[in-house]
Amino acid sequence: MNEIISIDNFSQINNVLDLVHDCWFDIEKIQFSEQDSILKLFFEEKKLFKFGKKKTGVLKVKNVISYKIKESEYVGIYDINRIGFDEKNKTLFIITGIPLNFFIKVSSFNISVHSS
């Protein structure tokens, strides 16, 4: 995997969103290492037409304390619409087109995108 971008300041989030917006992830494939404090979210682009190469990669969140996912629709696969960060509670959240509560508690903000 090659790192495309790494940010440690939420003001730079649009650089990450440019890479992952409208990509899809399967909540069953999320990997969390408590030992390394890293959460990996594997994503891929869903193409309407079969032209060109499909974008795939990993959104890596570092300094993770815990994460919580609560599904209301139980579809398992969700699109990335936005990424938010509550600085007071040090909680990153992924906003999807299909309703999903996805919260990632961190000790400090640091995320990166890697190609696969």
Backbone as JSON, one array per atom type, in Angstrom:
{
  "sequence": "MNEIISIDNFSQINNVLDLVHDCWFDIEKIQFSEQDSILKLFFEEKKLFKFGKKKTGVLKVKNVISYKIKESEYVGIYDINRIGFDEKNKTLFIITGIPLNFFIKVSSFNISVHSS",
  "N": [[0.83, -1.19, 0.0], [0.53, 2.18, -0.85], [1.07, 5.3, 0.62], [-1.03, 8.03, 0.12], [-1.9, 10.46, 1.15], [-1.49, 12.14, 4.28], [-2.85, 13.51, 7.18], [-2.86, 15.69, 10.02], [-4.41, 17.6, 10.98], [-7.62, 18.8, 11.22], [-8.53, 20.81, 9.55], [-7.59, 20.27, 7.07], [-9.18, 18.34, 5.95], [-10.69, 18.25, 3.58], [-8.89, 17.55, 1.59], [-8.58, 14.85, 2.01], [-11.22, 13.99, 1.71], [-11.61, 14.48, -1.01], [-10.48, 12.23, -2.1], [-11.87, 10.01, -1.07], [-14.62, 10.44, -1.08], [-17.88, 9.39, -1.91], [-17.02, 6.8, -2.2], [-17.26, 3.34, -1.23], [-17.71, 1.25, 1.7], [-17.41, -1.77, 3.57], [-18.76, -2.69, 6.58], [-18.08, -5.02, 7.86], [-15.49, -5.51, 7.12], [-13.87, -3.72, 8.38], [-10.96, -3.05, 10.2], [-9.55, -3.12, 13.4], [-6.88, -2.43, 15.43], [-6.15, -2.7, 18.65], [-3.73, -2.76, 19.95], [-1.99, -1.3, 18.27], [-3.46, 0.98, 18.03], [-4.88, 1.67, 15.71], [-7.29, 2.11, 13.2], [-8.57, 0.62, 10.34], [-10.2, 1.33, 7.39], [-11.44, -0.13, 4.69], [-11.97, 0.81, 1.39], [-13.85, 1.19, -1.69], [-14.48, 2.3, -5.01], [-17.62, 2.49, -6.54], [-18.48, 1.86, -9.68], [-20.67, 3.05, -12.15], [-20.54, 2.55, -14.8], [-18.41, 0.39, -16.67], [-15.97, 1.52, -17.36], [-12.56, 2.46, -17.24], [-10.25, 2.29, -14.42], [-11.15, 0.97, -11.28], [-11.26, 2.71, -8.22], [-9.57, 1.84, -5.29], [-8.77, 1.45, -1.82], [-7.4, 2.32, 1.43], [-8.6, 3.92, 4.28], [-6.97, 5.16, 6.91], [-7.08, 5.49, 10.35], [-5.38, 6.89, 12.96], [-4.21, 6.69, 16.4], [-6.42, 5.7, 17.78], [-8.82, 5.2, 20.27], [-11.24, 3.92, 20.73], [-14.05, 2.59, 18.88], [-17.37, 2.94, 17.5], [-20.15, 1.51, 16.0], [-23.39, 1.81, 14.83], [-25.98, 0.38, 13.28], [-28.92, 1.18, 11.51], [-30.22, 0.49, 9.27], [-29.13, -1.88, 8.42], [-27.62, -2.73, 6.11], [-24.97, -3.17, 5.65], [-23.02, -2.32, 3.77], [-21.73, 0.81, 3.02], [-21.68, 4.24, 1.84], [-19.19, 6.8, 1.69], [-19.78, 9.98, 2.65], [-19.25, 12.38, 4.05], [-16.72, 13.48, 6.38], [-16.49, 14.13, 9.74], [-15.38, 15.97, 12.68], [-15.4, 16.14, 16.11], [-13.95, 18.26, 18.09], [-13.91, 18.84, 20.84], [-14.77, 16.46, 22.11], [-13.01, 14.77, 20.96], [-13.7, 13.07, 18.78], [-14.1, 11.4, 15.83], [-16.26, 11.27, 13.04], [-18.03, 9.44, 10.58], [-19.98, 10.3, 7.92], [-22.6, 9.01, 6.13], [-24.45, 8.21, 3.09], [-26.53, 6.43, 3.41], [-28.33, 5.89, 6.36], [-26.25, 5.69, 9.21], [-24.58, 5.29, 12.26], [-21.44, 6.09, 13.03], [-18.75, 6.31, 14.91], [-15.55, 7.37, 15.96], [-13.38, 7.36, 18.51], [-10.6, 9.24, 19.42], [-7.2, 9.86, 20.57], [-5.73, 11.87, 19.51], [-5.98, 13.75, 16.46], [-5.39, 12.15, 13.44], [-5.23, 11.07, 10.26], [-4.97, 9.03, 7.32], [-4.73, 8.24, 3.8], [-4.43, 5.44, 1.79], [-3.39, 3.85, -1.19], [-4.43, 0.81, -2.79]],
  "CA": [[0.0, 0.0, 0.0], [1.25, 3.45, -0.92], [0.37, 6.42, 1.25], [-1.33, 9.12, -0.8], [-1.94, 11.68, 1.95], [-1.62, 11.98, 5.72], [-3.11, 14.81, 7.79], [-3.02, 15.7, 11.47], [-5.18, 18.8, 11.28], [-8.92, 18.63, 10.59], [-8.75, 21.85, 8.53], [-7.15, 19.71, 5.79], [-10.02, 17.17, 5.67], [-11.16, 18.23, 2.19], [-7.9, 16.83, 0.78], [-8.9, 13.43, 2.17], [-12.54, 13.76, 1.12], [-11.47, 14.42, -2.46], [-10.05, 10.88, -2.46], [-12.75, 8.94, -0.58], [-16.04, 10.78, -1.21], [-18.67, 8.49, -2.77], [-16.5, 5.43, -2.19], [-18.08, 2.47, -0.38], [-16.99, 0.37, 2.61], [-18.16, -2.85, 4.21], [-18.42, -2.6, 8.0], [-17.49, -6.3, 8.29], [-14.07, -5.52, 6.75], [-13.13, -2.74, 9.18], [-9.98, -3.67, 11.09], [-9.09, -2.27, 14.49], [-5.82, -2.99, 16.26], [-6.03, -1.99, 19.92], [-2.31, -2.69, 20.26], [-1.4, -0.22, 17.49], [-4.4, 2.1, 18.06], [-5.15, 2.03, 14.32], [-8.48, 1.57, 12.56], [-8.46, 0.63, 8.88], [-11.47, 1.25, 6.7], [-11.15, -0.45, 3.3], [-13.01, 1.4, 0.55], [-13.74, 1.04, -3.14], [-15.4, 3.09, -5.8], [-18.62, 1.72, -7.28], [-18.66, 2.5, -10.98], [-21.91, 2.79, -12.85], [-20.11, 1.98, -16.07], [-17.2, -0.41, -16.47], [-14.83, 2.18, -17.99], [-11.51, 2.92, -16.34], [-9.89, 1.48, -13.26], [-11.9, 1.24, -10.05], [-10.42, 3.21, -7.13], [-9.64, 1.09, -4.04], [-7.75, 1.88, -0.88], [-7.63, 2.21, 2.87], [-8.6, 5.11, 5.12], [-6.37, 4.72, 8.17], [-7.22, 6.44, 11.46], [-4.4, 6.57, 14.0], [-4.48, 7.17, 17.77], [-7.79, 5.31, 18.1], [-9.1, 4.66, 21.6], [-12.35, 2.98, 20.53], [-14.99, 3.0, 17.84], [-18.73, 2.43, 17.69], [-21.0, 1.53, 14.81], [-24.76, 1.41, 15.08], [-26.73, 0.34, 12.03], [-30.38, 1.19, 11.59], [-30.72, -0.08, 8.02], [-28.53, -3.22, 8.31], [-27.23, -3.09, 4.74], [-23.59, -3.64, 5.73], [-22.12, -1.58, 2.88], [-22.12, 2.22, 3.09], [-20.87, 5.2, 1.09], [-18.59, 7.88, 2.47], [-20.28, 11.26, 2.17], [-18.45, 13.41, 4.73], [-16.02, 13.1, 7.61], [-16.53, 15.23, 10.7], [-14.56, 15.8, 13.88], [-15.8, 16.89, 17.3], [-12.68, 18.5, 18.78], [-14.11, 18.8, 22.29], [-14.83, 15.05, 22.52], [-11.99, 14.03, 20.18], [-14.43, 12.0, 18.11], [-14.23, 11.46, 14.38], [-17.47, 10.56, 12.61], [-18.19, 9.25, 9.14], [-21.36, 10.53, 7.51], [-22.88, 8.21, 4.94], [-25.73, 8.49, 2.43], [-27.47, 5.53, 4.06], [-28.15, 6.17, 7.79], [-25.31, 4.88, 9.98], [-23.84, 5.99, 13.31], [-20.06, 5.58, 13.0], [-17.95, 7.23, 15.7], [-14.2, 6.89, 16.27], [-12.78, 8.16, 19.59], [-9.15, 9.28, 19.24], [-6.46, 10.7, 21.51], [-5.39, 13.04, 18.7], [-6.44, 13.61, 15.07], [-4.39, 11.78, 12.43], [-5.76, 10.09, 9.31], [-4.25, 8.94, 6.06], [-5.34, 7.44, 2.75], [-3.45, 4.6, 1.1], [-3.91, 3.12, -2.35], [-4.18, -0.65, -2.66]],
  "C": [[0.87, 1.25, 0.0], [0.43, 4.55, -0.27], [0.19, 7.54, 0.24], [-1.29, 10.45, -0.05], [-2.06, 11.31, 3.43], [-1.84, 13.37, 6.3], [-3.26, 14.66, 9.3], [-3.75, 16.95, 11.94], [-6.5, 18.71, 10.51], [-9.18, 19.67, 9.5], [-8.35, 21.35, 7.14], [-8.04, 18.56, 5.31], [-10.5, 17.11, 4.22], [-10.18, 17.53, 1.26], [-8.14, 15.31, 0.86], [-10.24, 13.12, 1.5], [-12.51, 13.71, -0.39], [-11.13, 13.01, -2.93], [-11.08, 9.81, -2.12], [-14.25, 9.22, -0.74], [-16.71, 9.89, -2.25], [-18.04, 7.12, -2.97], [-17.29, 4.65, -1.14], [-17.2, 1.6, 0.51], [-17.96, -0.62, 3.23], [-17.78, -2.85, 5.69], [-17.82, -3.91, 8.54], [-15.99, -6.37, 8.0], [-13.24, -4.48, 7.48], [-12.2, -3.5, 10.12], [-9.55, -2.66, 12.15], [-8.06, -3.01, 15.31], [-5.7, -2.14, 17.52], [-4.56, -1.78, 20.27], [-1.64, -1.5, 19.55], [-2.23, 1.05, 17.5], [-4.72, 2.62, 16.66], [-6.42, 1.33, 13.84], [-8.3, 1.71, 11.06], [-9.83, 0.41, 8.27], [-11.15, 1.06, 5.2], [-12.3, 0.06, 2.43], [-12.78, 1.06, -0.92], [-14.81, 1.89, -3.82], [-16.36, 2.15, -6.52], [-18.87, 2.46, -8.58], [-19.97, 2.07, -11.61], [-21.62, 2.11, -14.19], [-18.76, 1.3, -15.85], [-15.97, 0.21, -17.12], [-13.82, 2.61, -16.94], [-11.3, 1.99, -15.16], [-10.69, 1.93, -12.04], [-10.93, 1.64, -8.94], [-10.64, 2.35, -5.89], [-8.54, 1.58, -3.11], [-8.16, 1.68, 0.56], [-7.59, 3.6, 3.49], [-8.11, 4.63, 6.48], [-6.49, 5.82, 9.21], [-6.26, 5.99, 12.56], [-4.86, 7.14, 15.34], [-5.89, 6.84, 18.23], [-7.88, 4.71, 19.49], [-10.18, 3.58, 21.47], [-13.17, 3.46, 19.34], [-16.33, 2.33, 18.07], [-19.49, 2.58, 16.38], [-22.38, 1.05, 15.22], [-25.53, 1.52, 13.76], [-28.22, 0.42, 12.31], [-30.98, 0.5, 10.36], [-30.2, -1.5, 7.77], [-28.24, -3.64, 6.87], [-25.77, -3.54, 4.67], [-22.6, -2.85, 4.9], [-22.63, -0.14, 2.77], [-21.17, 3.09, 2.27], [-20.35, 6.28, 2.02], [-19.06, 9.2, 1.85], [-19.44, 12.4, 2.74], [-17.72, 12.78, 5.91], [-16.04, 14.32, 8.51], [-15.66, 14.94, 11.9], [-15.06, 16.74, 14.98], [-14.54, 17.06, 18.15], [-12.81, 18.37, 20.29], [-14.08, 17.36, 22.81], [-13.82, 14.17, 21.81], [-12.62, 12.81, 19.5], [-14.58, 12.32, 16.63], [-15.52, 10.76, 14.02], [-17.56, 10.55, 11.1], [-19.67, 9.41, 8.83], [-21.57, 9.84, 6.17], [-24.23, 8.61, 4.34], [-26.85, 7.65, 3.01], [-27.26, 5.72, 5.57], [-27.25, 5.15, 8.51], [-24.68, 5.78, 11.04], [-22.47, 5.35, 13.4], [-19.17, 6.61, 13.67], [-16.62, 6.59, 16.06], [-13.59, 7.85, 17.3], [-11.26, 8.08, 19.45], [-8.49, 10.11, 20.35], [-5.97, 11.96, 20.82], [-5.73, 12.72, 17.24], [-5.27, 13.27, 14.15], [-5.0, 10.72, 11.53], [-4.94, 10.14, 8.03], [-5.03, 8.08, 5.09], [-4.22, 6.72, 2.03], [-4.12, 3.93, -0.09], [-3.62, 1.64, -2.16], [-3.96, -1.27, -4.01]]
}
